[in-house]
């Protein structure tokens, strides 16, 4: 059980950025004061200005108290900020909108789960590194989502375009063939170009909606968060097999690929005229959700 310091009663509980705890080993009281305890320093403009004055790794250690370091330059080092993009408390799924699932079928199958609530993309959850077997992984995703959010939600499943023709299963079938057999209707992302995928996420990280980032993550999305903090990075020393402008394939890259497919699909819709009621599931035989009809089905 976490010990509470007797001094904590002298500090109000509603002070952001201030934590009081007691070391269980020696009984010392520890007061942790983060920069955002000062309301002025919660302003995105202040954070952006100050971050530019020091190297990203130095900012992470000295300002964010993140002691994990990674080789290579972080993919989103100029755009991601833990204080802004990581939600303080989990955001639940809204029944007024569909849920998007981004799927990556690379070396370690992963699924990112998100919802566009108004103009803000909330990353609800993640299922990273589920192995190589689509026939095993896909039912696990369905079961998890039904337990966490409920089967009454309408799910829109967005995949790597190559998943439609590349045979990556033991049966020689494309991953999307297996998804259809299991009742999932996959929708292709607009491209598999790594830079365009990264740019799609970057734009959301750097744009604001009513003073808040247009992309935020629930605090339990650990692999995505650690990836944003540097686990998803460029190679420290490029080689013939590792291009300098391509992210390193590791435990964080697959779930980030999955998130990128969601952002790409939303970008595709945003470029079109919403009044035309363009469907997210273009290309499906029986699409079931119109953007202008927000109620789930």
N, C-alpha and C positions, 0 to 999 in steps of 0.2 A: 504494500500500500504506500502511495506517495505521501511523504511527510509534509505537513504544512508548517511553515515557520510561524512562531508566535508573533513575529513582527508584522505579518501580513495584515493584521487587523488595523494597523495604522495607515494603510494605503488603500484607497478606494479601488473597488474591483473593476470599475469602468474605465480605467486609464489604459489606453491602447499603448502597446510597446513596452509595458512595464510588467515584469514577472518577479514574484518573490517565492522562493522555495528553500527547503532545508536539505543540506547534504546529509544523506542517511548514514554515512560513515563516521563523520566527525561532529555532526550537529550544527555546523556553521550555517548561518543564514546567507543565502546568495540572492542578490538583487541584480536582475538583468534589465538593462535600460537600452532599448533600441532607438534608433534615430527617429522613427515615426511616432515616438511618444510626444514629440513636438509637433503640434498640428500644422505648422508651416511646412514641415518637412514631409508631409503626406501628399503635398501637391505634386502631380505628375511632372510639371515643368521644373520644379526644384530638383526632383529626383533625376530627371534627364540631364539637367545642367551639371549636377554634381558628379554623376556617373562618368561623364565625359572628361573629368579632370584626373582620373586615375585609371590604370589598367583594369580590365574586367575581373581578373582573378583577385586583384587587390581589393576591389569593391566587394566581391563575394565574401572574402574573409573578414575584412574590417567592418563592413557595413551590414552585411546579411548574416554574419556569423556562420558561414558555410565552410566547413573544413575539408570538404571533398574537392580534390583537384584532379583534372583530367589532362592528358597529353593532347595537344592539338587545339586549334581555335574553336570555341563553341559556335555552332551554327547561328544561334540567335543572340549572340553576345551584345549586339547593339539595340536589340528590341525587347528582350525579356527582362522583367523585373519581378522578383519574388513577391515583394510587397504589393504590387499592383495586380499581378496576374493570378496569384494563388489566393483563392477565396478563404476567408477566415473560418467560415463554417460551410458545411456541405449545402449546395443548392439542390433542392429536389426537382424532379421532372415535372413540368407543367402539363396538365391534361389537355391544354388548348393547342398543343403543337405536336408534330410527329417527332420521333426520335431517329437520329441518323446513326448508322453504324458504318464505320470505315474499316475495310478489311485489307490486310496485307498478307500475301501468300508466299513471301520470300522464304528464306531459310528457317524462319521461326514464326509461324502464323500468329497474327495479332489482330485485335479488334479494338478500335476506339469508339466510344459511345458518347454522343453529343446531342444537344438540342438548341435550335435557334429560337431563343425567347425574345420576341420582338426583333431587335437588330443586334442583339448580343449572343454570341455563340458560347454556350456553357458546356464545358467538357464534364459530363456527368460521371463517367467511369472508364475503366480500361480493363482489357483482358489481354495482357502481353505474353508473348513467347509460349504459345500453346502447342508447339511441336510441328510436325510435318503432315499430319493426317487430317485432311479436311473433313472426312466423314466422321471423325471423332471430335474435332474441334468445333465444327458448326453446331451440332446439337448442344454442346456445352454452352455456347454463346446464347442459343435460344432459351435454354433452361435458366441460365443466369438472369437474362433480361426479364423473363416471365416472373421470376422470384423477386427481383429488385424493383421492377417498374409495373409489371402486370401485362397480361396478353392483350388487354384492350387497346393498348397503344398501337399506332400504325408505325411500323419500322421501315425505314428506307435504307437499303444496304448498298453502299458504294464501294467499288473494288478497283484495283489496278486493271487498266484496260487489257493488259496482256493475259490476265486470268481467263479471258474468254477463248483464247486459242492455244495457250500453252498447256500441254499435258503434264501436270505436276503431281498426279495421284498415282498410287501403286497400280490402279486399274488402267492407267493410260488416259484417263479422262481429264478434261480441263476442270479446274476447281469450281468454275461457275456451273458446270454440268452437275456436279455433286450437290451444289447449293440448291439448284432447282429441284433435284430429286427429293431434297429435304424440305421443300416448301418455301425456300427463300428466293426472292426475285432480285438478282443482282443488277446494279446499274453501273455503267462504266464511268470512271473519272474522265475528264476531258483530255488528259495527257499523262504520260509517265515521265516527262522531262523533270529531272531532279531540281533544277533551278527554278522552274515555274512552280513546282510544288512548294518549295521553300518560300518563294516570294508570296504565295497565296497565304501562308500562315503569317509571314512577316507583316503583311498589310493589316491583318487583324490585330496583331500584337501592338502595332504602332498607331492605331486609330482609336478614337474615343467615342462613346455613345453616352450622352448625358453625364459627362465627366468620368466615366468608367471605361476601361479597355473593352473593345468589342470582342475579345476572347479572354475568358477566364476559366480556371480549372478548379474542380473540387479538390480539397486538400488530401484526399486519399488516393489520388492518381499519381502514385509514387514514381513509376517509371517515366511517365511523361514529364513530371516535374523535374526529376533528376536529369532527364535528357535536356530540358530547357536550361538547366543550371550548368551544363557542360558535358554531360555524358554523351550527348549527341553532338559530334564534333567532326572537324576536318582532320585529315591525317597530319601528325606532327612532322613526319618526314615522308613526302610522296615517293612512290616507287612506280615501277611499270604497271603493277596491278592496283595501285592506289593513287588515283588522280588527285591533284591538289584541290580541285574544285568540286569534289564529290565527297559526301559524308562517309565516315568509316562505318562499315557494317558491324554492329555489335548488339548487345542486349537492348539498347535504347533505340536503335534505328528503326526496327520493325514497327513498333507502336507509333513512332513519329511518322513513318510512311503512311500508316493507316489514318492518322489525323489529317495529313495533307490531302488525302483523297476526298475527305469530307469538305474541306475548305475549297478545293478546286470545283467541286460540284456546286457549291453555293455561289461561287464566283460566276459560274456559267449561267445560273439563274438570274443573278443580279444584273448581268449585262443585257438581259432581255426585258421586254415590256411586260410588267406584272399584270397590266390590264388585259393582256391577251390570255391570261390564265394558263401560262406555260407550266406544264407539269414537271416536277422533279424527276419523275420516273420516265422521261422520254425514252422510247424504244421498247417499253414493256408492252406485252399483249393486252394486259388488263390493269393499267395504272389506276390507282384508287385514291390519290390525294391531290387536291388542287391547292396551290399556295393561297388563293383568295378565300378558301374555305378552311378556316383554321381549326375547326373541331376534328379531333382524331376519329378514325373509323376502324 
